[in-house]
Amino acid sequence: MFHSAVFSASQRAVALALAVVSMATWTSGAESMTLELSARQPVMRSLVNYYRPVRIALSGRPAEELKAEPEYISATPLYGAMKLGSGADALVTIVIDEVDNQSERIYVDRNNDEDLTNDGSGPWNADSRSSLRLSNVEIQVPYETGPVPYTFEFYRFRTRLREFVFYYRNAAREGSITSDGKAYEIAVLDENADGRFDDLVNGTILIDLNQDGQLAGRSDSAEHHKLNEPFNIHGQVWEVTSVSPDGTTMTVRPSQADVAMKPDLGRGHPAPLFEAKGLDGERICLKDYASEDGYILLDFWASWCAPCRKEFPMLRDLHARYKGKGLQIIGVNLDSQLDKAVEMARQESLDYPHVFDGRGWQSAVAQLYRVHSIPQAYLLDKDLRIVAARLRGPALERSLESLLGSKTGETRSAPGATRSVSDSSAGEKSQVGISPELADEVQARYDAVGHAELRQVALAEAQVDGSNNDRNRLYPGAVVVIRTDQGRYTKCLIEEYGYDLTVSWITYDEEGGVHSQGVHLRINGMGTCDFDAGEQDSQAADVWWRQVTEVDRYLVPRNGARLGIVFSPTR
């Protein structure tokens, strides 16, 4: 997947190109205010699902004089330093201690006293095939007013970039802002992890605009704003004028900037409308594609994007299969040169309309939909409401099949009635599905489990054995409980089992309402899934379908999620 190098764009460019509702009004009665903020840590996965890595170059000499060091196993330890905060002693030393065929250790001067003998024994606390990790490292970051604890995450690759250690922020500041008489929770993030919250260019502010008690920390969320840009809170526009270096206070004032409130791009919300030119120069208006009974797929792509090109055969197939039967596709091209976009569409036989304005990542439609990586797709219904977002690959195909399969004469099964053998999308590997004899019983068991019952199931952070033997608790028909990394409860029906795992699921909110749900979601072999968002291969994943051998397989909890079994059929 390709990611944009620039994560924000001129709001004026979007406003000139697109008609957007909910424009800002300036309220003369609003006044400047200073907000008190407090520390919040950790924040990864509980608040945000992304980070900006910072690298520390390693060398044979420390960057500052050290008072004491531990007894290293290596004769030549590697030193590095972080520059944090605004205090006089801004350097924080780290040391990598390694020799061949022995455990590697990392020492971090957590209390910033230049003494590395009082900061722990140095082990990394997690490892994988590709990297070593050290989580929840609290460092006393120096400020003029005194040290303040700040949590970081560290990692080092096993085979590449060995001359560096990487880190990122795992802390924030939180508080509230009052606008038009209503209080909104906020959080402020120091994105470049230097402990300087007064650096507005590298800061983010999250605002609980829908007042649901949860800050949506995705970078494409409607509640995510750059700290140095004005933001709209239901018609009142504000701007941040300053933040203290340690992030304990922030001053905001009313702004007369013409800034629209960001639309919510979640399921069920209206899709932002647009009118733009196509590759052929003809007008493309989203409203013109609304129909009585159908769906619209917005696909964001570029000619230079290799992952996009891998999606083209599937898009051609979907367009041919469902064209005239309920599906319309609109491509949104992010090239800067028209001839390259036209040639690629011709070569790949993408014979549907494509928006083009030549702005690349700054494309007005891409900015409206807050597209920061491609390929990217949004699925809209006949009322131009968002049905699904961030779809790609098999997940996109499954979504369309579940919605439009019956219109083409295909029979689309309900949860619990999965085919006994998978289709070719499973990589031709053997899959086992729910037998017809058990389908009704399994469906009844799955339907009977509600939010209250899920909360009574014993849960553990241990992996669930899905091996192809008598230990298997994940054969088709099993109902699994997942307490997600965000604390929600998910019931998950195992529909098809093998190299891939196909499931239907419902994730409940705290009140027992449906937060997210889906059917026939295929978790690819060695893949992960986030059941809060219904997304595969997410940093906020709750489970990992781990393939050890052709026989040994496990469903492994990730990021603090916990698993339990409601029902497991015998083989």
Secondary structure as GFF3:
##gff-version 3
##sequence-region A 1 571
A	DSSP	beta_strand	2	3	.	.	.	ID=ss1
A	DSSP	alpha_helix	11	17	.	.	.	ID=ss2
A	DSSP	beta_strand	33	36	.	.	.	ID=ss3
A	DSSP	beta_strand	38	40	.	.	.	ID=ss4
A	DSSP	beta_strand	54	57	.	.	.	ID=ss5
A	DSSP	beta_strand	78	83	.	.	.	ID=ss6
A	DSSP	beta_strand	91	97	.	.	.	ID=ss7
A	DSSP	beta_strand	105	108	.	.	.	ID=ss8
A	DSSP	three_ten_helix	116	118	.	.	.	ID=ss9
A	DSSP	beta_strand	126	127	.	.	.	ID=ss10
A	DSSP	beta_strand	131	141	.	.	.	ID=ss11
A	DSSP	beta_strand	148	157	.	.	.	ID=ss12
A	DSSP	beta_strand	164	169	.	.	.	ID=ss13
A	DSSP	beta_strand	172	179	.	.	.	ID=ss14
A	DSSP	beta_strand	182	190	.	.	.	ID=ss15
A	DSSP	three_ten_helix	200	202	.	.	.	ID=ss16
A	DSSP	beta_strand	203	207	.	.	.	ID=ss17
A	DSSP	beta_strand	224	226	.	.	.	ID=ss18
A	DSSP	beta_strand	231	233	.	.	.	ID=ss19
A	DSSP	beta_strand	236	243	.	.	.	ID=ss20
A	DSSP	beta_strand	249	254	.	.	.	ID=ss21
A	DSSP	beta_strand	275	277	.	.	.	ID=ss22
A	DSSP	beta_strand	283	285	.	.	.	ID=ss23
A	DSSP	three_ten_helix	286	289	.	.	.	ID=ss24
A	DSSP	beta_strand	295	301	.	.	.	ID=ss25
A	DSSP	alpha_helix	306	322	.	.	.	ID=ss26
A	DSSP	beta_strand	327	333	.	.	.	ID=ss27
A	DSSP	alpha_helix	338	347	.	.	.	ID=ss28
A	DSSP	beta_strand	354	355	.	.	.	ID=ss29
A	DSSP	three_ten_helix	360	362	.	.	.	ID=ss30
A	DSSP	alpha_helix	364	368	.	.	.	ID=ss31
A	DSSP	beta_strand	373	374	.	.	.	ID=ss32
A	DSSP	beta_strand	376	380	.	.	.	ID=ss33
A	DSSP	beta_strand	386	389	.	.	.	ID=ss34
A	DSSP	alpha_helix	393	404	.	.	.	ID=ss35
A	DSSP	three_ten_helix	405	408	.	.	.	ID=ss36
A	DSSP	three_ten_helix	424	426	.	.	.	ID=ss37
A	DSSP	beta_strand	431	433	.	.	.	ID=ss38
A	DSSP	alpha_helix	436	448	.	.	.	ID=ss39
A	DSSP	alpha_helix	451	454	.	.	.	ID=ss40
A	DSSP	beta_strand	464	465	.	.	.	ID=ss41
A	DSSP	beta_strand	479	483	.	.	.	ID=ss42
A	DSSP	beta_strand	489	498	.	.	.	ID=ss43
A	DSSP	beta_strand	501	508	.	.	.	ID=ss44
A	DSSP	beta_strand	514	523	.	.	.	ID=ss45
A	DSSP	beta_strand	528	530	.	.	.	ID=ss46
A	DSSP	beta_strand	535	536	.	.	.	ID=ss47
A	DSSP	beta_strand	543	547	.	.	.	ID=ss48
A	DSSP	beta_strand	553	557	.	.	.	ID=ss49
A	DSSP	beta_strand	562	567	.	.	.	ID=ss50
###
